Amino acid sequence: MSDEKLVTLKLQIPETLRNAFKGACAVQGKTMRDVMIAAMQHYVEETTEQDRTKDSGK
């Protein structure tokens, strides 16, 4: 990760989902933080690509 300034993201999710996510991360030897960052990066890349595809079709 870069030297970019870090910010806090706070959200409420069901406790059962949080516990399942925490367990899944632990099994993979990853932190919840790292998995969430990767998921967010993937989402941004995917939606950016979709936007580019839509724009090129105009």
FENKA-V253380 format. One record per residue. N is the residue number from 1. OMEGA is omega as a letter, one per 30 degrees, with the letter a starting at -180 (999 if undefined). D_LAST is the distance of its C-alpha to the last C-alpha in whole Angstrom. Layout:
# FENKA-V253380
[[N	OMEGA	D_LAST] [N	OMEGA	D_LAST]]
This chain:
# FENKA-V253380
[[1	a	36] [2	l	35] [3	a	38] [4	l	35] [5	l	37] [6	l	37] [7	l	36] [8	l	38] [9	a	35] [10	l	38] [11	l	37] [12	l	39] [13	l	38] [14	a	41] [15	a	44] [16	l	44] [17	l	40] [18	a	41] [19	l	44] [20	l	43] [21	l	40] [22	l	43] [23	l	45] [24	l	42] [25	a	41] [26	l	45] [27	a	45] [28	a	43] [29	a	45] [30	l	42] [31	l	42] [32	l	39] [33	a	38] [34	l	37] [35	l	35] [36	l	33] [37	l	32] [38	l	31] [39	l	29] [40	l	28] [41	l	26] [42	a	25] [43	l	23] [44	l	22] [45	a	21] [46	a	19] [47	l	17] [48	l	16] [49	l	15] [50	l	13] [51	l	11] [52	a	10] [53	l	9] [54	a	7] [55	a	6] [56	l	6] [57	a	4] [58	999	0]]
